[in-house]
Amino acid sequence: MSHNILKGKKGIIFGALNEQSIAWKAAVKAVEEGAEIVLTNTAMAVRLGTIKELAQQCNAPLIEADATSVADLENLTDKAMEHFGGKFDFVLHAVGMSPNIRKGKPYTDVNYDFFFKTLDISALSFHKLLQTLYKKDAVNEGGSIVALTYIAGDRAMLGYGDMADAKAMLQSVTRNFGLIMGRERKVRVNTISQSPTATTAGSGIAGMSRMLEFTDKISPIGNADAEDCADYITMLFSDYTRKVTMQNLYNDGGFSAIFLSALKNKQDEHTAGKNQGSCRAQEFGKAGWRPEAHRGPALQGQADRSRAAHPASGRRQF
């Protein structure tokens, strides 16, 4: 159901390829909420994907642009401003690709030419976009610019390769350029750290299906899917988040806040308890979690001695 939270707003959506794309769903949602949009992707993506169908569905012009080309970004910005009759209000950067991952190159044996392409496509393109928007003063005061990232930009994660470095750089660009855009233009810049999502781009990552299953199991409320992300993007485009900027915002069902959760089975839990003491897996069953059941021997002994020394108080030393 639409609430028209983007009524009167205009913006550019990068990166829609097909109906699986987060950018595709964000474009549809933005239009449903009253926005006018311009769609953009590379010439190759336009040929291989179905973005032309999205353009018809959203009654939006489709302007081809390579996000790594400053000339293309300048042309895109000029044409968008011409189409809208002036400045616009929001931009979604949903751009990322690693040639090393596509070629199956491990992090210990990367091709550095590929590595530079990964950084250029997935991170420097965002700087180029922000710089273009800044120089052309293309975004209205109170506007919102959003890019998509992943937790591997914050935490070490096997299998994500050089994309993890690119996401870390993307988030740094968000903070540093976000400071400038905020102070000088009153424009917000944020990233959304999304759950693993079954998109065409995500399918290129080794073990993606296992990762989806794993994160969905241990996230307290499960993975956020592409529709959930589109809703979050729309909210960040709106005036309801007018004081949110320079943030990396998790949309992952709580996965990012989990330190250690339920392990595969009782045997794993038993082994973890022996080896890790107080850092045992915690299962929140109907009976609830009892701290005594999840202490290591040393801490349990400390608690027993404390109760013996202070029987009246009943206080426990954790």
C-alpha positions in Angstrom: 0.0 0.0 0.0 1.4 3.4 -1.0 1.7 6.3 1.5 3.1 8.8 -1.1 6.1 9.5 1.1 8.1 10.4 -2.1 5.4 12.5 -3.7 7.0 15.3 -5.7 10.5 13.9 -5.4 12.7 13.0 -8.3 15.8 10.8 -8.6 18.2 8.5 -10.4 18.4 4.7 -9.9 21.6 3.0 -10.8 22.0 -0.8 -11.3 18.7 -2.4 -12.1 19.3 -5.5 -14.3 16.3 -7.7 -13.9 13.4 -8.4 -11.6 15.7 -10.0 -9.0 17.7 -6.7 -8.6 17.4 -4.7 -5.5 17.6 -1.6 -7.7 14.7 -2.9 -9.8 12.5 -3.3 -6.7 13.7 0.1 -5.3 12.7 1.8 -8.6 9.2 0.2 -8.5 8.8 1.2 -4.9 9.9 4.7 -5.4 7.4 5.2 -8.2 4.6 3.6 -6.1 5.4 6.2 -3.4 5.0 9.1 -5.8 8.5 9.7 -7.2 9.6 10.4 -10.7 12.8 8.5 -11.7 15.5 8.2 -14.3 17.0 4.7 -14.8 20.6 4.1 -15.7 23.0 1.1 -16.3 25.8 0.2 -18.6 25.2 -0.4 -22.3 26.0 -4.1 -21.8 23.6 -4.4 -18.9 20.9 -2.8 -21.0 21.5 -5.4 -23.7 21.7 -8.4 -21.5 19.1 -7.5 -18.9 15.4 -6.5 -19.0 15.7 -2.9 -17.7 13.9 -1.6 -20.7 10.8 -3.3 -19.4 11.3 -1.6 -16.1 11.6 1.8 -17.8 8.2 1.2 -19.5 6.6 0.0 -16.3 7.9 3.1 -14.4 7.4 5.5 -17.3 11.0 6.5 -16.9 13.7 7.5 -19.3 16.7 5.1 -19.6 20.1 6.7 -19.9 23.1 4.4 -20.5 26.1 5.3 -18.4 29.2 3.5 -17.2 29.5 4.5 -13.5 33.3 4.4 -13.8 33.4 7.0 -16.5 33.2 10.6 -15.3 32.2 11.8 -18.8 29.2 9.4 -18.7 28.3 10.5 -15.2 28.4 14.1 -16.2 26.2 13.4 -19.3 23.8 11.4 -17.2 23.5 14.2 -14.6 22.9 16.8 -17.3 20.3 14.8 -19.0 18.5 14.0 -15.7 18.4 17.6 -14.8 17.1 18.5 -18.2 14.4 15.8 -17.9 13.4 16.9 -14.4 13.6 20.6 -15.2 16.2 21.2 -12.5 17.8 19.5 -9.5 16.7 16.2 -8.2 16.2 14.7 -4.7 17.7 11.2 -4.5 20.2 8.7 -6.0 20.6 5.0 -5.5 24.1 3.6 -6.3 23.6 -0.2 -6.7 26.9 -0.9 -8.5 29.4 -3.6 -7.8 31.5 -6.3 -9.5 34.7 -8.2 -8.9 36.5 -9.8 -11.9 38.6 -11.8 -9.5 35.5 -13.4 -8.0 34.0 -14.0 -11.4 37.2 -15.7 -12.5 37.4 -17.8 -9.2 40.6 -16.1 -8.1 41.2 -16.6 -4.3 42.2 -13.6 -2.1 45.7 -15.1 -1.8 46.2 -15.1 -5.6 44.4 -12.1 -7.0 45.0 -10.6 -10.4 45.9 -7.0 -9.5 44.5 -5.5 -12.7 41.2 -7.2 -11.8 41.6 -5.9 -8.2 41.9 -2.3 -9.5 38.8 -2.9 -11.6 36.9 -4.2 -8.6 37.8 -1.0 -6.6 36.9 1.2 -9.5 33.6 -0.3 -10.3 32.4 -1.0 -6.7 33.8 1.9 -4.7 35.6 4.7 -6.8 32.5 4.9 -9.0 30.6 6.2 -5.9 33.2 8.9 -5.4 33.0 9.8 -9.0 29.3 10.0 -8.8 29.3 12.1 -5.6 32.0 14.4 -7.1 29.9 14.9 -10.3 26.8 15.7 -8.3 28.7 18.0 -6.0 30.4 20.0 -8.9 27.1 20.3 -10.8 25.2 21.1 -7.6 22.6 18.6 -8.9 20.9 17.5 -5.7 18.3 19.5 -3.8 18.8 20.5 -0.2 17.5 17.7 2.0 18.3 15.2 -0.7 19.4 11.6 -0.1 22.1 9.5 -1.7 22.3 5.8 -0.9 24.7 3.1 -1.8 24.6 -0.7 -1.1 27.2 -2.5 0.9 27.7 -5.7 2.8 29.0 -6.7 6.3 32.3 -8.0 4.7 33.3 -4.3 4.5 33.4 -4.3 8.3 34.3 -7.9 9.3 36.7 -10.5 7.9 34.7 -13.0 5.8 36.1 -15.8 3.8 35.0 -16.1 0.2 34.1 -12.4 -0.4 37.6 -11.7 -1.7 38.5 -8.2 -2.9 34.9 -7.1 -2.8 35.4 -6.8 1.0 38.1 -4.2 0.4 35.9 -2.4 -2.1 33.0 -2.3 0.3 35.2 -0.9 3.1 36.4 1.8 0.7 32.8 2.5 -0.4 31.8 3.1 3.3 34.8 5.4 3.8 33.8 7.5 0.8 30.3 7.7 2.2 31.6 9.2 5.5 34.2 11.5 3.9 32.1 12.9 1.1 29.0 12.7 3.3 30.6 15.2 5.6 31.2 17.6 2.7 27.7 17.1 1.2 26.1 17.6 4.5 27.9 20.7 5.5 27.9 22.5 2.2 24.7 21.2 0.5 22.6 19.7 3.3 22.4 16.4 1.4 22.5 13.1 3.1 24.8 10.2 2.1 24.4 6.7 3.6 25.1 3.1 2.9 22.8 0.1 3.6 24.5 -3.1 4.6 22.1 -5.7 3.3 21.6 -9.3 4.1 23.0 -11.8 1.5 20.4 -11.5 -1.2 19.5 -13.8 -4.1 20.2 -11.5 -7.0 22.1 -12.1 -10.3 25.1 -10.3 -8.9 25.0 -12.3 -5.6 24.9 -15.6 -7.4 28.4 -15.1 -8.6 29.8 -15.4 -5.1 31.1 -18.9 -4.2 28.9 -20.6 -1.6 26.1 -18.0 -1.8 23.3 -20.5 -1.2 25.0 -21.8 1.9 25.6 -18.2 3.1 21.9 -17.4 2.6 20.9 -20.4 4.7 23.5 -19.7 7.4 22.6 -16.1 7.9 18.9 -16.7 7.8 19.3 -19.3 10.5 21.2 -17.2 13.0 19.6 -13.8 12.3 17.0 -13.3 15.0 14.3 -12.4 12.6 15.8 -13.9 9.4 17.4 -12.4 6.3 16.1 -9.2 4.8 15.2 -9.8 1.2 15.3 -7.5 -1.8 11.8 -6.2 -1.1 12.8 -5.3 2.4 15.8 -3.5 1.1 13.7 -1.5 -1.3 11.4 -0.4 1.5 14.5 0.7 3.5 15.9 2.6 0.5 12.6 4.3 0.0 12.5 5.4 3.7 16.0 6.8 3.3 14.9 8.8 0.2 12.0 10.3 2.2 11.9 13.2 4.7 11.3 10.8 7.6 15.1 10.3 7.7 16.1 13.9 7.1 18.7 13.8 9.9 20.3 10.5 9.1 23.6 10.8 7.2 27.2 9.4 7.0 25.9 6.1 8.4 26.3 2.4 7.5 22.8 1.1 8.2 22.3 -2.6 8.7 19.3 -4.2 7.1 20.1 -7.8 8.0 17.6 -9.2 10.5 20.1 -8.6 13.3 22.9 -10.7 11.9 25.5 -8.0 12.4 24.8 -7.9 16.1 25.3 -11.6 16.7 28.6 -12.7 18.3 27.9 -16.4 18.7 24.6 -18.1 18.1 23.1 -21.5 18.0 25.5 -24.0 16.5 24.6 -26.9 14.2 23.8 -29.4 16.8 24.1 -30.4 20.4 27.5 -32.0 19.9 28.9 -28.7 18.5 27.4 -26.9 21.4 29.0 -29.3 23.9 32.4 -28.9 22.2 32.1 -25.2 22.1 31.4 -25.2 25.8 34.5 -27.2 26.6 36.8 -25.1 24.4 35.4 -21.6 24.9 34.2 -21.5 28.5 31.8 -18.6 28.9 31.5 -18.1 25.1 29.2 -21.1 24.6 26.4 -21.2 22.1 23.1 -19.9 23.6 19.8 -21.4 22.9 16.8 -19.5 23.9 14.2 -22.2 24.5 10.8 -22.0 26.2 12.6 -22.2 29.6 14.7 -19.2 28.7 18.4 -18.7 29.0 20.0 -19.4 32.4 23.4 -17.7 32.8 24.7 -20.6 35.0 24.3 -23.0 32.1 26.5 -20.9 29.8 29.5 -20.1 32.1 32.9 -21.7 31.8 34.2 -23.6 34.9 36.2 -20.6 36.1 33.3 -18.1 36.1 30.9 -20.7 37.5 33.3 -21.3 40.4 33.6 -17.6 41.0 29.9 -17.3 41.1 29.6 -20.2 43.6 32.2 -18.6 45.9 30.4 -15.3 45.7 27.1 -16.8 46.8 28.8 -18.7 49.6 30.4 -15.4 50.8 27.2 -13.4 50.6 24.3 -15.9 51.2 21.8 -13.2 52.3 22.2 -11.0 49.2 21.7 -13.7 46.7 23.7 -11.5 44.2 25.7 -13.2 41.5 29.0 -12.1 40.1 29.1 -12.6 36.4 
